[in-house]
Amino acid sequence: MTDSEMISSGTGLTQHASGNPDRPYDEINISRREFWATTAAEREKTFAVLREQRPISWQPPLEDNLLPVEDDYGYWAITTYRHLVEVTRRNDDFLSGPGIVGDNMPTEMLESAQSIIAMDPPRHTKLRRLVSSAFTPKQMRRIEDRIKANAKRCVDNLIEKAEASPDGRVDWVSECGALLPMHNFNDMMGVPEGEREKTSAEMSTLMAWGDDEITGSDMEQKFGAMFQALVFMHELSAKTVAERRESPQSDLFTALAQAEVDGEQLTDHEIGSFFVLLTIAGNDTTRQSLAHGVRALTTNPEQRAWLMEDLEGRVNTAVEEIVRWATPIMTFRRTAARDTELDGVQISAGDKLIMFYSSANRDSDGIDRPNELDLSRSPNPHISFGGGGIHHCLGNQLARFQLRALFVELLTRCPDIVAEEPELSPGSFFHVVKRMQCTPFPA
């Protein structure tokens, strides 16, 4: 069956009823394309009203959904800090298995791309245990020198491209921000050197379903590009795993190839799904935090000055605040397992809930002075890596190590770097900076 036949027939779609067709939608509609085409600051004005007046509101389906589903009537919008944490930790009531994005994705795509992040216990518990050892602070310290070397490599490239530019300007994303997580994650996984840029490009395509510039505007074209990205990643994974079974190395592909769950090895498909998930999570979250962070240092010079007074000593708290400020993943979805309630609101079995991290990280009930960038903020209870619970981000320590290494290297060598207004990619999932001109050495 072709992509277009699948689209028209609905074959492969996640057909989960969502909501009551007679339930009225909230008068504030945060599902509109126009809403997600604005800036985070503009969206925050709307979120602030919802948090105060209707923190759990019933919303129509997202307008940027790839595919309409006949019985998808909408979702509950979770906008406050405390409600988001509660939903995250009630994993028996609010499931991840039906999918973690608000969009209606083909089942094949979900199974090939989301792995443990879209699983529930007991399967989730077993598989998460397999990879968790690769992301401990001890393991991160083991590869710290490599992370620092890659940070230097990326800043070298940024400076070289800026010096070759007639006006000293260069795109931050393509020449620095996107390179660091690509190199570090591929080092950990053991991706062959010649496949790394292709891997990063294919994953960018997969995650840019709302950006017509990248995937095209035609629906069949979009799905063709996305499925091709998945095919490439799974084929590369299977090839590399076969090589590691013959010649083990000290990388994550080898660990996954040798891992066992209850006496059974992971299948090539399961390892491929891990590879896709970890490539997405390992690249985009760090990439977006770096971009929004460099821009924040430009627009908040007093905060940059404070940081520069003791860069090595203050970078840890600065990184936490930059991650909160960026909130690189803006939403995650859950699905109600049964009829239940949330703070007095009746939730029906099969209802979707979308947790708005970008709203929760600006909730004054969870974060003091949330609309101020404060690089000295400590403690910093942001929930950019999840609100606790079983799906808390495995790679949070890796992200922190990368951000610290890059900002120390960058601000040591380019202390006055200026980042211009970013070009944002549309969409409600990742907080994507698509392009952003910067001047490492302003006149």
Secondary structure as the mmCIF struct_conf table of DSSP 4:
data_model
#
loop_
_struct_conf.conf_type_id
_struct_conf.id
_struct_conf.beg_label_comp_id
_struct_conf.beg_label_asym_id
_struct_conf.beg_label_seq_id
_struct_conf.end_label_comp_id
_struct_conf.end_label_asym_id
_struct_conf.end_label_seq_id
HELX_RH_AL_P HELX_RH_AL_P1 ASP A 3 SER A 9
TURN_TY1_P TURN_TY1_P1 THR A 11 GLY A 12
STRN STRN1 LEU A 13 LEU A 13
STRN STRN2 SER A 18 SER A 18
BEND BEND1 GLY A 19 GLY A 19
TURN_TY1_P TURN_TY1_P2 PRO A 21 ASP A 22
BEND BEND2 ARG A 23 ARG A 23
HELX_LH_PP_P HELX_LH_PP_P1 PRO A 24 ASP A 26
BEND BEND3 GLU A 27 ILE A 28
HELX_RH_AL_P HELX_RH_AL_P2 ARG A 33 TRP A 36
TURN_TY1_P TURN_TY1_P3 ALA A 37 ALA A 37
BEND BEND4 THR A 38 THR A 38
HELX_RH_AL_P HELX_RH_AL_P3 ALA A 40 GLN A 53
BEND BEND5 PRO A 55 PRO A 55
STRN STRN3 ILE A 56 GLN A 59
HELX_LH_PP_P HELX_LH_PP_P2 PRO A 60 LEU A 62
TURN_TY1_P TURN_TY1_P4 GLU A 63 ASP A 64
BEND BEND6 LEU A 66 LEU A 67
TURN_TY1_P TURN_TY1_P5 GLU A 70 ASP A 71
STRN STRN4 ASP A 72 ASP A 72
STRN STRN5 TYR A 75 ILE A 78
BEND BEND7 THR A 80 THR A 80
HELX_RH_AL_P HELX_RH_AL_P4 TYR A 81 ARG A 89
TURN_TY1_P TURN_TY1_P6 ASN A 91 ASP A 93
STRN STRN6 PHE A 94 LEU A 95
BEND BEND8 SER A 96 SER A 96
TURN_TY1_P TURN_TY1_P7 GLY A 97 PRO A 98
BEND BEND9 ILE A 100 ASP A 103
STRN STRN7 PRO A 106 PRO A 106
HELX_RH_AL_P HELX_RH_AL_P5 THR A 107 ALA A 113
HELX_RH_3T_P HELX_RH_3T_P1 SER A 115 ALA A 118
TURN_TY1_P TURN_TY1_P8 PRO A 121 PRO A 122
HELX_RH_AL_P HELX_RH_AL_P6 ARG A 123 SER A 132
HELX_RH_3T_P HELX_RH_3T_P2 SER A 133 PHE A 135
BEND BEND10 THR A 136 THR A 136
HELX_RH_AL_P HELX_RH_AL_P7 PRO A 137 ARG A 142
TURN_TY1_P TURN_TY1_P9 ILE A 143 ILE A 143
HELX_RH_AL_P HELX_RH_AL_P8 GLU A 144 ALA A 164
BEND BEND11 SER A 165 SER A 165
TURN_TY1_P TURN_TY1_P10 PRO A 166 ASP A 167
BEND BEND12 GLY A 168 GLY A 168
STRN STRN8 VAL A 170 ASP A 171
HELX_RH_AL_P HELX_RH_AL_P9 TRP A 172 TRP A 172
HELX_RH_PI_P HELX_RH_PI_P1 VAL A 173 GLY A 177
TURN_TY1_P TURN_TY1_P11 ALA A 178 ALA A 178
HELX_RH_AL_P HELX_RH_AL_P10 LEU A 179 MET A 189
TURN_TY1_P TURN_TY1_P12 GLY A 190 GLY A 190
HELX_RH_3T_P HELX_RH_3T_P3 GLU A 193 GLU A 195
HELX_RH_AL_P HELX_RH_AL_P11 ARG A 196 LEU A 206
TURN_TY1_P TURN_TY1_P13 MET A 207 MET A 207
TURN_TY1_P TURN_TY1_P14 TRP A 209 GLY A 210
HELX_RH_AL_P HELX_RH_AL_P12 ASP A 212 THR A 215
BEND BEND13 SER A 217 ASP A 218
HELX_RH_AL_P HELX_RH_AL_P13 MET A 219 GLU A 246
BEND BEND14 SER A 247 SER A 247
BEND BEND15 SER A 250 ASP A 251
HELX_RH_AL_P HELX_RH_AL_P14 LEU A 252 GLN A 258
STRN STRN9 GLU A 260 VAL A 261
TURN_TY1_P TURN_TY1_P15 ASP A 262 GLY A 263
STRN STRN10 GLU A 264 GLN A 265
HELX_LH_PP_P HELX_LH_PP_P3 LEU A 266 THR A 267
HELX_RH_AL_P HELX_RH_AL_P15 ASP A 268 THR A 299
HELX_RH_AL_P HELX_RH_AL_P16 PRO A 301 MET A 308
TURN_TY1_P TURN_TY1_P16 GLU A 309 ASP A 310
HELX_RH_AL_P HELX_RH_AL_P17 LEU A 311 ALA A 326
BEND BEND16 PRO A 328 PRO A 328
STRN STRN11 ILE A 329 ILE A 329
STRN STRN12 THR A 331 ALA A 336
BEND BEND17 ALA A 337 ASP A 339
STRN STRN13 THR A 340 LEU A 342
TURN_TY1_P TURN_TY1_P17 ASP A 343 GLY A 344
STRN STRN14 VAL A 345 ILE A 347
TURN_TY1_P TURN_TY1_P18 ALA A 349 GLY A 350
STRN STRN15 LYS A 352 PHE A 356
HELX_RH_AL_P HELX_RH_AL_P18 TYR A 357 ALA A 360
TURN_TY1_P TURN_TY1_P19 ASN A 361 ARG A 362
TURN_TY1_P TURN_TY1_P20 SER A 364 GLY A 366
BEND BEND18 ILE A 367 ARG A 369
TURN_TY1_P TURN_TY1_P21 PRO A 370 ASN A 371
BEND BEND19 GLU A 372 GLU A 372
TURN_TY1_P TURN_TY1_P22 LEU A 375 SER A 376
BEND BEND20 SER A 378 PRO A 379
TURN_TY1_P TURN_TY1_P23 SER A 384 PHE A 385
BEND BEND21 GLY A 387 GLY A 389
TURN_TY1_P TURN_TY1_P24 ILE A 390 HIS A 391
TURN_TY1_P TURN_TY1_P25 LEU A 394 GLY A 395
HELX_RH_AL_P HELX_RH_AL_P19 ASN A 396 ARG A 413
TURN_TY1_P TURN_TY1_P26 PRO A 415 ASP A 416
STRN STRN16 VAL A 418 ALA A 419
HELX_LH_PP_P HELX_LH_PP_P4 GLU A 421 PRO A 422
STRN STRN17 GLU A 423 LEU A 424
HELX_LH_PP_P HELX_LH_PP_P5 SER A 425 PRO A 426
BEND BEND22 SER A 428 PHE A 429
STRN STRN18 PHE A 430 PHE A 430
STRN STRN19 VAL A 433 ARG A 435
STRN STRN20 GLN A 437 THR A 439
BEND BEND23 PRO A 440 PHE A 441
#
